Structures are given as C-alpha cells and as structure tokens.
Amino acid sequence: MIAILVANVRAALDDRTPKAVADAAHSLGRLAALAFTGDDYAAAAYHGLVWDLHSSPDPRTYAMRRFVVEAGYAVEEAHVPPVAIEPLLAPADLLARLQAEQNQRTGLRHPMSAHLFHGDPSLADLKIYLRHHWHRSRLFYRELTELALSCPLGHASVLHRNLYDETGGEDASAAHPVLLQRLLQHFDLPHGFDDRPELPEAQAYLNNRIRCARHPDLAWGLAVLFSLEAGTPATHGNIHALLQRFDVPEHAREFHRIHMSADVEHARETAELIGSVVQSPADQAILFASLRYHRALGQRYFDAIWREMQATHDHRDR
C-alpha cells in the first residue's frame, strides 16, 4: 500500500490534472498518518517524498507541490508535542527563556559534538560531518525566502537583510553556500545543490524547517530561525577550530570564520521579530513547541550521523 501511495503522489507531478493533484494530496495525507504512528517504512517513504516535493526547482509545479505537501504538514503538526499555554511573558523574559531552551537543547551537548570538538576525531569522521553539514546549510536561503512570503513588509525587510548576506550581497561568489563549497572541494566531497540527503532523519529535520517557514503562524518559523541563528556562532567557532587542527587552509575555512560572528546580529534581529509577533499565550506556546520539536529532530539527526561515524570505526577495527 505504501508503494501505491508514493506512486500516486509522484504521478501527479506529471499529470497535474485537478483529480490527480487531489488524489496525490489524499495519498500523502494517508502516508503521513502511517509515518507518524510508528511505521518506520512509511516514515522513510514519507520523509523522502516530502523532501523531493520541497527540493524540485520547477516553477511550473510549485503551487501543485505546495498544495499536495500541505496534507502532510497537517498530520505532522498534529503530532508535534504541545506546550501548555501559560501567561504571556514580558518580551525580555520571553527571549531569556527562549535562549535558555536553546542552550538546553543545543547540538553541542551531543556525544558526536564532544567527539569532534573535544576528542580525537579521524579524517573520516570530519568528512562524514561535513557532508551532512552541507545538507543542513546549503538551502537556508530558500527557507528565508519561504518565511518572508508569509510576513508583512516590516518583518520581511528584516529577513531580506539576512537573505542579502546569505546570498553574498552584491557578490554572488561570496554567497555563503559558495564559500562552504570551497571546504567540500578541499576534501573532495560532493557539493552539488541537487545532492539528496539519504538519511530519513536528515530529511525529517530539513522538511520540518520548510514546513515551519511556510506556516501562516509566524511563531513556527521564527522559532526555528532563532534556533539556527542563535546556535551558529558557538557551533561554527568549534568547527573552525577543528578545521585548523586538520590544517585546512584559510580560504577553505572562510564560511566558518564568517559565521563565528555574523549571525549574532541576525539572531538579535530575529529576537526582535519574535517580540513583535508573539502577542498572546497561544503564540508563546507555539513558539516553544516549535523550538523544542526542531531541536528534537536535530538531535535525532545527530544520533544518525553519530551512528554512521561509529559504524566506520567498527569497520576499521575489524
């Protein structure tokens, strides 16, 4: 049945008739229902399918793909653990708690991070990490764009400043993904924009970032954006130091050198947006639910990368 549901969705990309699109949305909703009730095979199929619906650059199918994938979003959102509605915090207290939640759930606490940044990682470990780092980083500009589409002009202008930096300002060769490509090229790693992450955990994590960026309630997307920006300086500082240990030349470290400080301002601006958007206890509950769910998916993704590294160690030890 899972194969039939997947086939129905893929068929709509070619057919594009109203009936095919409606059948595709229904099929994706049924597949999501299986995926979020414990069927691992359905979950892998669902997350891979949603990734493909997100990643296609074809403008002719954008509206159709977005309509279809909304059926999956609704199911996933219903399974996001809710946060109790509490009295609305004052803006400064709200942001202090948001930062505390971020610090509590940071990926820097993960055993993989401890191994990489404070242990004795191998070159193979570093390459595995960087391959996944490319997946996590290269399409951030598209997430900013999607979030801006749901924003009023004043909020969108803040996101556009972030996007301006992300895409290199007046110099496309300085776009952040292009800078990261230098590092991947140094290690002879894949660095194409059409690279497809194969881990279901990677797809689930990245798909949720798009779902939140597209959500009409901005608290979903701003929570994820804040988490990404607030965690960047420390994470990239650790990566930069790790690259220095591996004698990576300066030009290949530029992406991480920039992110050690540049996103401090973006995090501040995102915090200001959150202060203006979160105006009710319900908004506040969504904000924290989104942050926690994003970080939980990130931890599962790190678990999967860590297992990949450990499997490499086991293979070498045999």
C-alpha positions in Angstrom: 0.0 0.0 0.0 2.9 2.4 0.8 4.3 2.0 -2.7 0.9 2.8 -4.2 0.6 5.9 -2.1 4.0 7.1 -3.1 3.3 6.3 -6.8 0.0 8.3 -6.6 1.9 11.4 -5.4 4.7 11.1 -8.0 2.2 10.6 -10.8 0.6 14.0 -10.0 3.9 15.7 -10.9 3.5 14.6 -14.5 -0.3 14.6 -14.8 -1.2 17.8 -12.9 -4.9 17.5 -13.6 -7.2 18.5 -10.7 -8.1 14.9 -10.0 -4.5 13.7 -9.9 -3.5 16.5 -7.6 -6.4 15.8 -5.2 -5.6 12.1 -5.2 -1.9 13.0 -4.5 -2.8 15.1 -1.5 -5.1 12.4 -0.2 -2.4 9.8 -0.7 0.3 11.9 1.0 -2.1 12.5 4.0 -2.6 8.7 4.3 1.1 8.1 4.1 1.8 10.7 6.8 -0.8 9.1 9.1 1.2 5.9 8.8 4.5 7.6 9.2 3.6 9.4 12.4 2.1 6.3 14.1 5.2 4.2 14.3 5.6 2.6 10.8 9.3 3.1 10.1 9.0 2.0 6.4 6.2 4.5 5.9 8.2 7.2 7.7 11.2 6.7 5.5 9.0 6.8 2.4 7.1 9.9 3.6 10.1 12.0 4.5 11.9 11.1 1.3 8.8 12.0 -0.8 8.3 15.3 1.0 12.0 16.1 0.5 11.5 15.6 -3.2 8.4 17.8 -3.2 10.3 20.5 -1.5 13.5 20.4 -3.5 12.3 20.5 -7.0 13.2 23.8 -8.6 10.5 23.6 -11.3 8.3 26.7 -11.0 5.6 25.1 -13.1 4.8 22.6 -10.3 5.5 24.8 -7.3 1.8 25.6 -6.5 0.8 22.0 -7.0 3.6 20.6 -4.9 2.9 23.1 -2.1 -0.8 22.1 -2.2 -0.1 18.4 -2.0 2.5 18.7 0.8 0.1 20.7 3.0 -1.7 17.5 3.6 1.4 16.0 5.2 2.1 19.2 7.1 -1.3 19.0 8.8 -0.7 15.5 10.0 2.8 16.3 11.3 1.7 19.4 13.1 -1.0 17.4 14.9 1.8 15.1 16.2 4.1 17.9 17.5 4.1 17.7 21.3 2.1 20.6 22.6 3.3 23.1 25.2 1.0 24.2 27.9 -0.5 27.7 27.5 0.9 29.9 30.2 0.6 33.7 30.9 2.4 35.7 28.3 5.9 36.6 29.4 7.3 40.1 29.1 9.5 40.5 25.9 12.8 40.4 27.8 11.7 37.3 29.9 10.4 35.6 26.8 13.7 35.9 24.9 15.6 34.9 28.0 13.6 31.7 28.3 13.9 31.1 24.6 17.6 31.3 24.8 17.6 29.0 27.8 15.6 26.4 25.9 18.0 26.7 23.0 21.0 26.3 25.3 19.5 23.3 26.9 18.9 21.5 23.6 21.9 22.7 21.6 23.7 20.1 19.4 26.9 21.0 21.1 25.8 18.8 24.0 25.6 15.7 21.8 28.2 13.0 22.1 29.1 13.4 18.5 29.9 17.1 19.1 32.0 16.1 22.1 33.9 13.6 20.0 34.5 16.0 17.1 35.3 19.2 19.1 36.9 17.8 22.3 38.1 14.3 21.4 40.3 12.8 18.7 38.2 12.6 15.5 39.6 10.9 12.4 39.6 12.5 9.0 36.8 10.1 8.0 34.7 11.4 10.9 35.3 15.0 9.8 34.3 14.2 6.2 31.1 12.5 7.4 30.2 15.5 9.5 30.9 18.0 6.6 28.9 16.0 4.1 25.9 16.4 6.4 26.8 20.0 7.2 26.4 20.7 3.5 22.8 19.3 3.6 21.9 21.4 6.6 23.4 24.6 5.3 23.1 24.9 1.5 19.4 25.7 1.1 19.0 28.1 4.1 18.4 30.9 1.6 15.3 29.2 0.4 13.9 28.8 3.9 14.4 32.6 4.5 12.6 33.3 1.2 9.7 31.0 2.2 9.4 32.6 5.6 9.4 36.1 4.1 6.5 35.2 1.8 4.2 34.9 4.9 5.5 38.1 6.6 4.2 41.7 6.5 6.5 44.1 4.8 8.2 45.3 8.0 9.1 41.8 9.1 10.1 40.7 5.6 12.6 43.5 5.4 14.5 42.1 8.3 14.5 38.7 6.7 15.7 40.2 3.4 18.7 41.7 5.2 19.6 38.2 6.4 19.0 36.9 2.8 21.2 39.6 1.4 24.1 38.4 3.5 23.3 34.8 2.8 23.4 35.2 -0.9 26.7 37.3 -0.9 25.2 40.8 -1.1 26.5 42.3 -4.3 28.9 39.5 -5.0 27.4 36.1 -5.8 30.8 34.5 -5.4 30.7 35.4 -1.7 27.3 33.7 -1.2 27.6 31.5 1.9 26.8 28.2 0.2 29.5 29.0 -2.3 32.0 29.6 0.5 31.1 26.3 2.0 31.6 24.6 -1.3 35.3 25.6 -1.1 35.6 23.5 2.1 33.9 20.5 0.5 36.1 20.8 -2.6 39.2 20.9 -0.4 38.2 17.4 0.9 36.9 16.2 -2.5 33.4 15.8 -1.1 30.1 16.1 -3.1 28.9 19.7 -3.1 26.1 19.9 -5.6 22.9 21.9 -4.9 20.9 18.9 -6.1 22.5 16.5 -3.6 19.8 14.4 -1.9 20.3 13.5 1.8 19.5 9.8 2.1 19.1 9.6 5.9 15.4 9.7 6.8 16.4 11.7 9.9 18.1 14.3 7.7 15.0 14.5 5.5 12.7 14.8 8.5 14.8 17.6 10.1 15.1 19.6 6.9 11.5 19.1 5.9 10.3 20.5 9.2 12.4 23.6 8.6 10.5 24.2 5.4 7.1 23.4 7.0 7.7 25.9 9.7 9.0 28.6 7.3 5.8 28.2 5.3 3.4 28.2 8.3 0.9 31.1 8.4 1.6 31.4 12.1 5.0 33.1 12.1 5.8 31.8 15.6 6.6 28.4 14.0 9.1 29.7 11.5 10.7 32.4 13.8 11.4 29.8 16.5 13.3 27.7 14.0 15.1 30.7 12.6 16.1 31.9 16.0 17.4 28.4 16.9 19.5 28.3 13.8 21.0 31.8 14.2 21.5 31.7 17.9 23.4 28.5 17.8 25.6 29.4 14.9 28.5 31.4 16.5 29.4 28.7 19.0 28.9 25.9 16.6 31.0 27.5 13.8 33.7 28.5 16.2 34.1 24.9 17.2 34.1 23.8 13.6 36.6 26.4 12.7 39.0 25.3 15.4 38.5 21.7 14.3 39.4 22.6 10.7 42.6 24.3 12.0 43.6 21.1 13.7 43.3 19.4 10.3 45.4 22.1 8.7 42.7 23.3 6.4 43.8 26.4 4.5 42.3 29.8 5.4 40.3 30.2 2.1 38.5 26.9 2.8 37.7 28.0 6.4 36.1 31.3 5.4 32.5 30.1 5.6 33.0 29.2 9.3 35.1 32.2 10.1 32.3 34.5 8.9 29.6 32.6 10.9 31.6 32.8 14.1 30.3 36.4 14.4 28.0 37.4 11.6 24.9 35.7 12.9 25.0 37.4 16.2 23.2 40.4 14.5 20.8 38.1 12.7 19.9 36.4 16.0 19.2 39.8 17.6 17.0 40.9 14.7 15.1 37.6 14.8 14.6 38.0 18.6 13.1 41.5 17.9 10.8 40.0 15.4 9.7 37.4 17.9 9.0 40.1 20.4 6.7 41.8 18.0 5.0 38.7 16.7 4.3 36.8 19.9 1.4 38.7 21.4 -0.7 36.0 23.1 -0.2 33.0 25.3 -1.2 30.8 22.3 1.6 32.3 20.2 4.0 31.8 23.0 3.1 28.1 23.3 3.6 27.6 19.6 7.0 29.3 19.8 8.3 26.9 22.4 6.6 23.9 20.8 8.3 24.7 17.5 11.7 25.2 19.1 11.6 22.0 21.0 10.4 20.0 18.1 13.0 21.4 15.8 15.8 20.7 18.3 14.4 17.1 18.9 14.6 16.4 15.2 18.1 17.9 15.1 19.1 15.6 18.0 17.8 12.5 16.1 19.7 13.6 13.0 22.9 13.9 15.1 22.2 10.4 16.5 22.1 9.1 13.0 25.3 10.8 11.9 27.0 9.6 15.1 25.9 6.0 14.3 27.4 6.5 10.8 30.7 7.5 12.3 30.7 4.7 14.8 30.0 2.2 12.0 33.0 3.5 10.2 35.1 3.0 13.4 33.8 -0.6 13.8 34.6 -1.4 10.1 38.2 -0.1 10.5 38.7 -2.1 13.8 37.8 -5.4 12.2 
